[in-house]
Amino acid sequence: MSRGRVAGRVALVTGAARGQGRAHAVRLAEEGADVIAVDVCADLENVPYPLGTAADLAETARQVERLGRRVLARQADVRDLGALRAVVDEGVAELGRLDIVCANAGVNQPAPAKDMPESVWRDVVDIDLGGVWRTCAAAIPHLIAGGRGGSLVLTSSAAGLKAYANIAHYTAAKHGVVGLTKTLAQELAPHRIRVNTVSPTQVDTPMIMNEPMYRLFCPGVAEPTREDFAPVSQAMNALPVPWVEPRDVSDAVLFLASDEARYITGVALPVDAGVLIK
């Protein structure tokens, strides 16, 4: 029998092709979970950096399988509730149950609020907040039907707990995720389903490590690079690090998903190198 902190359970992870999503899928698999891995696997018009690909999602699946766990990897857009429901239904039918939900998929496109095109606002909020709700809507009936309780871990951000200029849509969406978490925690508590968020500072993923983000944080540099961004990013954190790694967030996700957190619900857990106390 598999041993581990989430042994024998099944986890749904969105945005699983790379970055935090891949790290969450692999970390949960390391501790015994089978995985339903979902990603849009396509670039989007209002996202100014390349997104994960079908090959990336296949690599996530390969890494999970290499750990001896089962995986169902499918392409789906978190803006499409029907597609999400179809994938979750298929995953539960194949893997037998659902216990853990990591609603992780998210995007960003920096712009001052006064200059932001409505289409950019709409897409970021629809993915980063609406997509989280849709993921929960697709998954919650299976968690309730299982009768074993469960854990939803929704990806917010330090921007869900404080303000950041020039990302009004992202900040509003991530604040919304915190509010959604608290409401779902109340609604689902009678079913022994816990709902929490993780709220990271900058994470070393493609959503942060791209030219538009470098320009946002390094406005005085003509062609800013990762090296230019590092000291600016570090100055935001209390601990002397410029960013955290995806696995740092995954360790928090694993904790919230495990029985070690069996009485923790409705909380926003920072993984933030002290950015919120700076």
C-alpha positions as CSV (number, residue, x, y, z in Angstrom):
1,M,0.0,0.0,0.0
2,S,1.2,3.5,-0.8
3,R,2.6,5.5,2.1
4,G,2.5,9.2,2.4
5,R,0.6,12.2,3.8
6,V,-2.1,12.0,1.2
7,A,-1.8,8.3,0.3
8,G,-4.7,6.8,-1.6
9,R,-6.3,10.1,-2.4
10,V,-7.0,11.8,-5.7
11,A,-6.2,15.4,-6.4
12,L,-7.4,17.8,-9.1
13,V,-4.9,20.4,-10.1
14,T,-5.6,23.2,-12.6
15,G,-2.8,25.1,-14.4
16,A,-0.9,21.8,-14.1
17,A,1.3,22.1,-17.2
18,R,4.1,24.0,-15.5
19,G,5.0,26.4,-12.7
20,Q,3.1,26.1,-9.4
21,G,0.6,23.7,-10.9
22,R,3.2,21.1,-11.9
23,A,4.9,21.5,-8.6
24,H,1.6,20.9,-6.7
25,A,0.8,17.8,-8.8
26,V,4.3,16.3,-8.3
27,R,4.5,17.1,-4.6
28,L,1.1,15.5,-3.9
29,A,2.1,12.5,-6.0
30,E,5.3,12.2,-3.9
31,E,3.0,11.8,-0.9
32,G,0.8,9.1,-2.4
33,A,-1.9,11.0,-4.4
34,D,-3.2,10.2,-7.9
35,V,-3.8,13.3,-10.0
36,I,-6.3,14.8,-12.4
37,A,-4.1,17.4,-14.2
38,V,-5.8,20.2,-16.2
39,D,-4.4,23.0,-18.3
40,V,-5.6,25.2,-21.2
41,C,-2.3,24.4,-23.1
42,A,-2.7,27.4,-25.3
43,D,-1.6,31.0,-25.4
44,L,-4.3,33.6,-24.8
45,E,-4.7,37.0,-26.5
46,N,-4.5,39.1,-23.4
47,V,-1.7,37.3,-21.7
48,P,1.7,38.8,-22.7
49,Y,3.8,35.7,-22.2
50,P,3.7,32.1,-23.5
51,L,1.5,29.7,-21.5
52,G,2.0,26.0,-21.0
53,T,1.8,23.6,-23.9
54,A,0.4,20.1,-24.4
55,A,4.0,18.9,-24.3
56,D,4.4,20.6,-20.9
57,L,1.2,18.9,-19.6
58,A,2.5,15.6,-20.8
59,E,5.7,16.2,-18.9
60,T,3.8,16.8,-15.8
61,A,2.0,13.5,-16.3
62,R,5.3,11.8,-16.9
63,Q,6.7,13.1,-13.6
64,V,3.6,11.9,-11.7
65,E,3.7,8.5,-13.3
66,R,7.5,8.2,-12.6
67,L,6.5,8.4,-8.9
68,G,4.2,5.3,-9.3
69,R,1.0,7.3,-9.2
70,R,-1.9,7.3,-11.7
71,V,-2.7,10.5,-13.6
72,L,-5.3,11.7,-16.0
73,A,-4.1,14.8,-17.9
74,R,-6.5,16.8,-20.0
75,Q,-6.7,20.1,-21.8
76,A,-9.5,22.4,-20.6
77,D,-10.1,26.1,-20.1
78,V,-11.1,27.2,-16.6
79,R,-13.5,29.7,-18.3
80,D,-15.5,26.7,-19.6
81,L,-17.5,25.1,-16.8
82,G,-18.8,22.4,-19.1
83,A,-15.3,21.3,-20.1
84,L,-14.2,21.3,-16.5
85,R,-17.1,19.2,-15.4
86,A,-16.4,16.7,-18.2
87,V,-12.7,16.4,-17.1
88,V,-13.5,16.0,-13.4
89,D,-16.3,13.5,-14.1
90,E,-13.9,11.5,-16.3
91,G,-11.1,11.7,-13.7
92,V,-13.3,10.5,-10.9
93,A,-14.7,7.7,-13.0
94,E,-11.1,6.5,-13.9
95,L,-9.3,7.2,-10.6
96,G,-12.3,6.3,-8.3
97,R,-12.7,9.3,-6.1
98,L,-11.8,13.0,-5.5
99,D,-10.4,14.3,-2.2
100,I,-8.2,17.3,-2.9
101,V,-8.7,20.3,-5.2
102,C,-5.9,22.8,-6.1
103,A,-7.6,25.6,-8.0
104,N,-4.3,27.1,-9.2
105,A,-4.7,28.3,-12.8
106,G,-4.0,32.0,-13.1
107,V,-2.7,34.7,-15.4
108,N,-1.6,38.4,-15.2
109,Q,-1.1,41.3,-17.6
110,P,0.2,44.5,-15.9
111,A,-1.4,47.9,-16.8
112,P,-2.5,51.0,-14.9
113,A,-6.2,50.8,-14.1
114,K,-7.0,53.9,-16.1
115,D,-5.3,52.5,-19.2
116,M,-6.5,48.9,-18.9
117,P,-8.5,47.6,-21.8
118,E,-11.8,46.1,-20.7
119,S,-10.9,42.8,-22.4
120,V,-7.7,42.5,-20.3
121,W,-9.7,43.2,-17.1
122,R,-12.3,40.7,-18.1
123,D,-9.9,37.9,-19.0
124,V,-7.8,38.2,-15.9
125,V,-10.8,38.3,-13.5
126,D,-12.6,35.5,-15.4
127,I,-9.6,33.2,-15.2
128,D,-8.2,34.1,-11.8
129,L,-11.5,34.4,-9.9
130,G,-14.1,32.9,-12.2
131,G,-11.9,30.0,-13.0
132,V,-11.4,29.2,-9.4
133,W,-15.1,29.3,-8.8
134,R,-15.8,27.0,-11.8
135,T,-13.1,24.6,-10.6
136,C,-14.8,24.4,-7.3
137,A,-18.3,24.1,-8.9
138,A,-17.1,21.1,-10.9
139,A,-15.4,19.4,-8.0
140,I,-17.6,20.0,-5.0
141,P,-20.4,17.6,-5.9
142,H,-17.8,14.8,-6.1
143,L,-16.3,15.7,-2.7
144,I,-19.8,15.7,-1.1
145,A,-20.8,12.5,-2.8
146,G,-17.6,10.8,-1.6
147,G,-18.7,11.3,2.0
148,R,-15.1,11.4,3.2
149,G,-14.6,15.1,3.6
150,G,-11.9,16.8,1.6
151,S,-9.7,19.8,1.1
152,L,-9.9,22.6,-1.4
153,V,-6.8,24.8,-1.7
154,L,-7.4,27.9,-3.8
155,T,-4.4,29.9,-5.1
156,S,-4.6,33.5,-4.1
157,S,-1.6,35.8,-3.7
158,A,0.0,38.3,-1.4
159,A,-2.0,40.6,-3.8
160,G,-5.1,39.0,-2.3
161,L,-4.2,40.5,1.0
162,K,-2.6,43.8,0.1
163,A,-2.6,46.3,-2.7
164,Y,-0.3,46.4,-5.7
165,A,-0.3,49.2,-8.2
166,N,-0.8,48.5,-11.9
167,I,-2.4,45.1,-11.5
168,A,-5.9,46.2,-10.3
169,H,-7.6,43.2,-12.1
170,Y,-5.2,40.7,-10.6
171,T,-5.4,42.2,-7.1
172,A,-9.2,42.4,-7.2
173,A,-9.5,38.8,-8.4
174,K,-7.1,37.5,-5.7
175,H,-9.0,39.4,-3.0
176,G,-12.1,37.8,-4.4
177,V,-10.5,34.3,-4.0
178,V,-10.0,35.0,-0.3
179,G,-13.7,36.0,0.0
180,L,-14.8,32.9,-1.9
181,T,-12.7,30.7,0.3
182,K,-14.3,32.0,3.5
183,T,-17.8,31.5,2.1
184,L,-17.1,28.0,0.8
185,A,-15.5,27.1,4.1
186,Q,-18.8,28.0,5.8
187,E,-21.0,26.2,3.3
188,L,-18.9,23.0,3.2
189,A,-18.0,22.6,6.8
190,P,-21.0,20.3,7.5
191,H,-19.6,17.9,4.9
192,R,-16.1,18.0,6.6
193,I,-14.7,19.7,3.5
194,R,-12.1,22.3,4.3
195,V,-11.4,25.3,2.1
196,N,-8.2,27.4,2.4
197,T,-6.0,29.6,0.2
198,V,-2.3,29.9,-0.3
199,S,-1.0,33.5,-0.8
200,P,2.5,33.6,-2.2
201,T,4.8,36.5,-2.8
202,Q,6.7,36.5,-6.1
203,V,7.2,32.9,-7.3
204,D,9.9,31.8,-9.8
205,T,7.5,30.9,-12.6
206,P,6.8,32.2,-16.1
207,M,3.9,34.3,-14.8
208,I,6.5,36.5,-13.0
209,M,9.6,35.9,-15.0
210,N,8.7,37.8,-18.2
211,E,9.5,41.1,-19.8
212,P,6.1,42.9,-18.9
213,M,6.6,42.1,-15.2
214,Y,10.2,43.2,-15.3
215,R,9.1,46.5,-16.8
216,L,6.4,46.9,-14.2
217,F,8.9,46.6,-11.3
218,C,12.0,48.2,-13.1
219,P,10.5,51.2,-14.8
220,G,13.8,53.1,-15.0
221,V,15.6,50.3,-16.9
222,A,15.4,50.3,-20.7
223,E,15.5,46.6,-21.2
224,P,15.1,45.0,-17.8
225,T,16.1,41.4,-17.1
226,R,15.7,38.8,-14.4
227,E,18.9,40.1,-12.9
228,D,17.5,43.6,-12.8
229,F,14.3,42.4,-11.2
230,A,15.9,40.4,-8.5
231,P,17.1,43.2,-6.1
232,V,13.8,45.1,-6.6
233,S,11.8,42.0,-5.8
234,Q,14.0,41.2,-2.8
235,A,13.4,44.7,-1.4
236,M,9.7,43.9,-1.2
237,N,10.2,40.9,1.0
238,A,11.3,40.9,4.7
239,L,13.4,37.8,4.3
240,P,16.5,38.4,2.1
241,V,15.3,36.4,-0.9
242,P,13.9,37.8,-4.2
243,W,11.2,35.2,-4.6
244,V,10.2,31.8,-3.5
245,E,10.2,28.5,-5.5
246,P,7.1,26.7,-6.7
247,R,7.9,23.8,-4.3
248,D,7.7,26.2,-1.3
249,V,4.1,26.8,-2.2
250,S,3.5,23.1,-2.9
251,D,4.7,22.2,0.6
252,A,2.0,24.6,2.0
253,V,-0.6,23.1,-0.4
254,L,0.4,19.6,0.8
255,F,0.0,20.6,4.4
256,L,-3.4,22.1,3.9
257,A,-4.5,19.0,1.9
258,S,-3.2,16.6,4.6
259,D,-4.7,15.4,7.9
260,E,-2.1,17.6,9.6
261,A,-4.5,20.5,8.8
262,R,-7.7,18.6,9.5
263,Y,-9.1,21.4,11.6
264,I,-7.8,24.3,9.6
265,T,-10.4,25.9,7.3
266,G,-11.2,29.4,6.0
267,V,-7.6,30.7,6.3
268,A,-5.3,32.5,3.9
269,L,-1.9,31.1,4.4
270,P,0.9,33.4,3.3
271,V,4.0,31.8,1.7
272,D,5.4,35.3,1.3
273,A,9.0,35.7,2.6
274,G,7.5,38.4,4.9
275,V,6.1,40.7,2.1
276,L,2.9,41.3,4.1
277,I,4.8,42.6,7.1
278,K,7.3,44.8,5.2
